[in-house]
Amino acid sequence: MKNLNLDVAHFIEKIHLIKRILIQKQFNDLPVYHGQIPLLNYVKKHDGCSQVEIADYLLVTPASIALSTKRLEKAGFLTKKIDSDNLRCKKIYITDKGREITDKCKEIFDTVDSQMLQGFTEDELSQLNLFLERMIKNLSDKNFNNDMSILSIGELIKIMKSTHREEKDND
């Protein structure tokens, strides 16, 4: 008899991978890389931010943000303006073209999510949410000091990246 625990975990991982493949396929037609979208979304929400703020949020080096923003500026998705209060600092703004591409990316994510959940009733989705929340709580209770279910995906990614950095520092 198969181990049902392994089947469930396998299916969750498989869903994640298939979803990433579908999104990646659709991103191939776009003039941005998948990894540039979090940067554009951050600037869209924090227009006039600095490269350091973006780097801190995305947990990457300011040098990598400098390179990415330079490419995105060249492509017309961002503009940089010198901060009048600090002439050494450049503020970053999203352009109309940048807004359009982030909206298009959101459409792609929403379409894939809708396709994935197609045919489920509201009751089934509610029940599925309860099951998934319980899985998150089970993992949180045994492995973390706080309930990870209350954290956003962005906050969880930050924890994952900081844990990865700690491991690299300990090597």
C-alpha positions as CSV (number, residue, x, y, z in Angstrom):
1,M,0.0,0.0,0.0
2,K,1.3,3.4,-0.9
3,N,2.2,6.0,1.7
4,L,-0.5,8.6,1.3
5,N,1.7,11.2,3.1
6,L,4.3,10.9,0.4
7,D,1.6,11.1,-2.3
8,V,0.2,14.4,-0.9
9,A,3.7,15.9,-0.6
10,H,4.5,14.7,-4.1
11,F,1.4,16.3,-5.6
12,I,2.0,19.6,-3.8
13,E,5.5,19.8,-5.3
14,K,4.2,18.7,-8.7
15,I,1.6,21.4,-8.7
16,H,4.2,24.0,-7.8
17,L,6.5,22.8,-10.6
18,I,3.8,22.7,-13.3
19,K,2.6,26.2,-12.3
20,R,6.2,27.5,-12.6
21,I,6.6,25.9,-16.0
22,L,3.3,27.4,-17.3
23,I,4.2,30.9,-16.0
24,Q,7.7,30.6,-17.4
25,K,6.3,29.7,-20.9
26,Q,4.2,32.8,-20.9
27,F,7.0,35.0,-19.7
28,N,9.1,33.9,-22.7
29,D,6.9,36.2,-24.8
30,L,7.5,39.2,-22.5
31,P,10.4,41.7,-22.6
32,V,11.3,41.1,-19.0
33,Y,12.8,38.3,-17.0
34,H,10.8,36.5,-14.4
35,G,13.3,37.6,-11.7
36,Q,12.8,41.3,-12.6
37,I,9.1,41.3,-11.7
38,P,9.6,41.5,-7.9
39,L,11.8,44.5,-8.5
40,L,9.3,46.2,-10.7
41,N,6.4,45.4,-8.3
42,Y,8.4,46.9,-5.4
43,V,9.1,50.1,-7.4
44,K,5.4,50.3,-8.5
45,K,4.3,50.2,-4.8
46,H,7.2,52.4,-3.6
47,D,7.7,54.9,-6.4
48,G,10.6,57.1,-5.7
49,C,12.5,54.5,-3.7
50,S,16.3,54.0,-3.6
51,Q,18.3,51.1,-4.9
52,V,19.3,50.3,-1.3
53,E,15.6,50.1,-0.3
54,I,15.0,47.7,-3.1
55,A,18.1,45.6,-2.3
56,D,17.0,45.4,1.4
57,Y,13.5,44.3,0.5
58,L,14.6,41.7,-2.1
59,L,17.6,40.6,0.1
60,V,20.1,41.0,-2.7
61,T,23.2,43.1,-3.0
62,P,22.9,46.8,-4.1
63,A,25.2,46.0,-6.9
64,S,22.8,43.4,-8.4
65,I,20.0,46.0,-8.1
66,A,22.1,48.6,-9.8
67,L,22.6,46.2,-12.7
68,S,18.9,45.3,-12.9
69,T,17.7,48.8,-12.6
70,K,20.1,49.9,-15.3
71,R,18.8,47.2,-17.7
72,L,15.1,48.0,-16.8
73,E,15.8,51.7,-17.3
74,K,17.4,51.1,-20.7
75,A,14.3,49.0,-21.7
76,G,12.0,51.9,-20.6
77,F,10.4,50.3,-17.6
78,L,12.1,52.5,-15.0
79,T,13.5,56.0,-14.7
80,K,16.1,57.3,-12.3
81,K,16.2,60.9,-11.0
82,I,18.8,62.4,-8.7
83,D,17.4,63.1,-5.2
84,S,17.3,66.8,-4.6
85,D,18.0,66.3,-0.9
86,N,21.0,64.0,-1.5
87,L,22.7,64.5,-4.8
88,R,24.6,61.2,-4.5
89,C,21.3,59.2,-4.3
90,K,19.1,58.4,-7.2
91,K,15.4,57.8,-6.8
92,I,13.7,55.2,-9.0
93,Y,10.3,55.5,-10.6
94,I,8.2,53.1,-12.6
95,T,7.2,54.3,-16.1
96,D,3.9,53.7,-17.8
97,K,5.5,50.9,-19.8
98,G,6.7,49.4,-16.4
99,R,3.2,49.6,-15.0
100,E,1.8,47.9,-18.1
101,I,4.3,45.0,-17.9
102,T,3.6,44.4,-14.1
103,D,-0.2,44.4,-14.9
104,K,0.4,41.9,-17.7
105,C,2.5,39.7,-15.3
106,K,-0.3,39.8,-12.7
107,E,-2.7,38.7,-15.4
108,I,-0.5,35.7,-16.2
109,F,-0.3,34.7,-12.5
110,D,-4.1,35.2,-12.1
111,T,-4.9,33.2,-15.3
112,V,-2.7,30.2,-14.2
113,D,-4.2,30.3,-10.7
114,S,-7.8,30.4,-12.2
115,Q,-6.9,27.5,-14.5
116,M,-5.5,25.5,-11.6
117,L,-8.6,26.0,-9.5
118,Q,-11.1,25.6,-12.3
119,G,-14.1,23.3,-11.5
120,F,-13.8,23.5,-7.8
121,T,-16.9,24.6,-5.9
122,E,-16.6,27.4,-3.3
123,D,-17.1,24.7,-0.5
124,E,-14.2,22.6,-2.0
125,L,-11.9,25.6,-2.2
126,S,-12.8,26.5,1.4
127,Q,-12.1,23.0,2.5
128,L,-8.8,22.9,0.6
129,N,-7.8,26.2,2.2
130,L,-8.4,24.7,5.6
131,F,-6.3,21.6,4.8
132,L,-3.5,23.7,3.5
133,E,-3.6,26.1,6.5
134,R,-3.4,23.0,8.7
135,M,-0.3,21.7,6.9
136,I,1.4,25.1,7.3
137,K,0.5,25.2,11.0
138,N,1.8,21.6,11.5
139,L,5.1,22.7,10.0
140,S,5.2,25.9,11.9
141,D,4.4,24.5,15.3
142,K,7.1,22.0,15.2
143,N,9.9,24.0,13.5
144,F,9.4,27.7,14.2
145,N,8.8,30.0,17.2
146,N,5.9,31.7,15.5
147,D,2.9,30.7,13.4
148,M,4.2,30.9,9.8
149,S,0.6,30.8,8.5
150,I,0.1,34.5,9.4
151,L,3.2,35.5,7.4
152,S,2.9,36.7,3.8
153,I,4.8,34.8,1.0
154,G,7.2,37.8,0.8
155,E,8.0,37.5,4.5
156,L,8.5,33.7,4.1
157,I,10.9,34.3,1.2
158,K,12.8,36.8,3.3
159,I,13.2,34.2,6.0
160,M,14.2,31.6,3.5
161,K,16.9,33.9,2.0
162,S,18.2,34.9,5.4
163,T,18.4,31.3,6.4
164,H,20.3,30.5,3.2
165,R,22.7,33.4,3.9
166,E,23.3,32.1,7.5
167,E,24.2,28.7,6.1
168,K,26.6,30.2,3.6
169,D,28.2,32.3,6.3
170,N,28.7,29.2,8.4
171,D,30.5,27.3,5.6
